[in-house]
């Protein structure tokens, strides 16, 4: 295989392109703007919105197979194109709408929070405040997700977005949030990366840590969920699976992303094979590669925009880069408050006695530099 098409041209496609180059494969991207960050690394470009089916038909003539950077696509329209999509469109179909995703997981007998459609400005039977309300489509980076604590706030949300379909869920009092990056190849083999802990603030991922103290039964539960899901979907590709570990020892599925995921960025430096290289391998029909950790521990910190500007934050990036074993990935985007402008992964020392403590200290050091 020589060329892979990607619907989307943001930072995920940018990191895919670097991984593809190492494997001797070119990327062709469909993306709206010449300034999108993956444009400079793509062998060829189709400039159009990601849900432009006619443009995707053109993309299909320029590559051997098409994969996805995001879920904001016209699934019905894509089904009319003579092209190979990986993951297959039938694997995406149950996942793009958060309500149908919840129903699919429930019917697969995978553990999920209590959920229902929000059809009126009041709590459905069986719910109590606080609750989580999510837009069923096109939410990302905290957008479209709301923690609602009282009746008036629920009514205000309902009437403020009259054209938005919402899902309502119980608020899970979790012990910590976990993430599994899982891959399934053309042979049907499923492999998972080491379980990660994610830390969110205002529904946006701020930090991701490797784990060294997760009980074996939780590791087994997470791996079993990932395997059962990908096999059921007959998926080929890399999926990000977000989970809640509850205080009473259960694991609940939060959300599924049918693509590479922000929680897996640290695999670039911390694992034998990055999630991006693994995706290229699955889509190209190559054997899956090792997901083993190659360090004692690591932390990934998202660099979020703290002002609206066109600054490249060069001095701060240089200061962060000076931290030993720090790897800064800068996406080259215009800064907006809360926007993911880049990330930094810092690797713990190999001989450190408490890698997690060192990683927490490193995360604080990065944040102090970035937000000062």
KARAZI-V356847 format. One record per residue. RES is the residue in three letters. SS is DSSP state (a for helix, b for strand, c for the rest). Layout:
# KARAZI-V356847
res & ss
RES & SS
RES & SS
This chain:
# KARAZI-V356847
res & ss
UNK & c
UNK & c
UNK & b
UNK & b
UNK & b
UNK & b
UNK & b
UNK & c
UNK & c
UNK & c
UNK & a
UNK & a
UNK & a
UNK & a
UNK & a
UNK & a
UNK & a
UNK & a
UNK & a
UNK & a
UNK & a
UNK & a
UNK & c
UNK & c
UNK & c
UNK & b
UNK & b
UNK & b
UNK & b
UNK & b
UNK & b
UNK & c
UNK & c
UNK & c
UNK & c
UNK & c
UNK & c
UNK & c
UNK & a
UNK & a
UNK & a
UNK & c
UNK & c
UNK & b
UNK & b
UNK & b
UNK & b
UNK & c
UNK & c
UNK & c
UNK & c
UNK & c
UNK & a
UNK & a
UNK & a
UNK & a
UNK & a
UNK & a
UNK & a
UNK & a
UNK & c
UNK & c
UNK & c
UNK & c
UNK & b
UNK & b
UNK & b
UNK & b
UNK & c
UNK & c
UNK & c
UNK & c
UNK & c
UNK & c
UNK & a
UNK & a
UNK & a
UNK & a
UNK & c
UNK & c
UNK & c
UNK & c
UNK & c
UNK & c
UNK & b
UNK & c
UNK & c
UNK & c
UNK & a
UNK & a
UNK & a
UNK & a
UNK & a
UNK & c
UNK & c
UNK & c
UNK & c
UNK & a
UNK & a
UNK & a
UNK & a
UNK & a
UNK & a
UNK & a
UNK & a
UNK & a
UNK & a
UNK & c
UNK & c
UNK & c
UNK & c
UNK & b
UNK & c
UNK & c
UNK & b
UNK & b
UNK & b
UNK & b
UNK & c
UNK & c
UNK & c
UNK & c
UNK & c
UNK & c
UNK & c
UNK & c
UNK & c
UNK & c
UNK & c
UNK & c
UNK & b
UNK & b
UNK & b
UNK & b
UNK & b
UNK & c
UNK & c
UNK & c
UNK & c
UNK & b
UNK & c
UNK & c
UNK & b
UNK & c
UNK & b
UNK & b
UNK & b
UNK & b
UNK & c
UNK & c
UNK & a
UNK & a
UNK & a
UNK & a
UNK & a
UNK & a
UNK & a
UNK & a
UNK & a
UNK & a
UNK & c
UNK & c
UNK & c
UNK & c
UNK & c
UNK & b
UNK & b
UNK & b
UNK & b
UNK & b
UNK & c
UNK & c
UNK & c
UNK & b
UNK & b
UNK & b
UNK & b
UNK & b
UNK & b
UNK & b
UNK & b
UNK & b
UNK & b
UNK & b
UNK & c
UNK & c
UNK & c
UNK & c
UNK & c
UNK & b
UNK & b
UNK & b
UNK & c
UNK & c
UNK & c
UNK & b
UNK & b
UNK & b
UNK & b
UNK & b
UNK & b
UNK & c
UNK & c
UNK & b
UNK & b
UNK & b
UNK & b
UNK & b
UNK & b
UNK & b
UNK & c
UNK & c
UNK & c
UNK & c
UNK & c
UNK & a
UNK & a
UNK & a
UNK & a
UNK & a
UNK & a
UNK & a
UNK & a
UNK & a
UNK & a
UNK & a
UNK & a
UNK & a
UNK & a
UNK & a
UNK & a
UNK & a
UNK & a
UNK & c
UNK & c
UNK & c
UNK & b
UNK & b
UNK & b
UNK & b
UNK & b
UNK & b
UNK & b
UNK & b
UNK & b
UNK & b
UNK & c
UNK & c
UNK & c
UNK & c
UNK & b
UNK & b
UNK & b
UNK & b
UNK & b
UNK & b
UNK & b
UNK & c
UNK & c
UNK & c
UNK & c
UNK & a
UNK & a
UNK & a
UNK & c
UNK & c
UNK & a
UNK & a
UNK & a
UNK & a
UNK & b
UNK & c
UNK & c
UNK & c
UNK & a
UNK & a
UNK & a
UNK & a
UNK & a
UNK & a
UNK & a
UNK & a
UNK & a
UNK & a
UNK & c
UNK & c
UNK & c
UNK & c
UNK & c
UNK & c
UNK & c
UNK & c
UNK & b
UNK & c
UNK & c
UNK & c
UNK & c
UNK & b
UNK & b
UNK & b
UNK & b
UNK & b
UNK & b
UNK & b
UNK & c
UNK & c
UNK & c
UNK & c
UNK & b
UNK & c
UNK & c
UNK & c
UNK & c
UNK & a
UNK & a
UNK & a
UNK & a
UNK & a
UNK & a
UNK & a
UNK & a
UNK & c
UNK & c
UNK & c
UNK & c
UNK & b
UNK & b
UNK & b
UNK & b
UNK & b
UNK & c
UNK & c
UNK & c
UNK & c
UNK & b
UNK & c
UNK & c
UNK & c
UNK & c
UNK & b
UNK & b
UNK & b
UNK & b
UNK & b
UNK & b
UNK & b
UNK & b
UNK & c
UNK & c
UNK & c
UNK & c
UNK & c
UNK & c
UNK & c
UNK & a
UNK & a
UNK & a
UNK & a
UNK & a
UNK & a
UNK & a
UNK & a
UNK & a
UNK & a
UNK & a
UNK & a
UNK & a
UNK & a
UNK & a
UNK & a
UNK & a
UNK & c
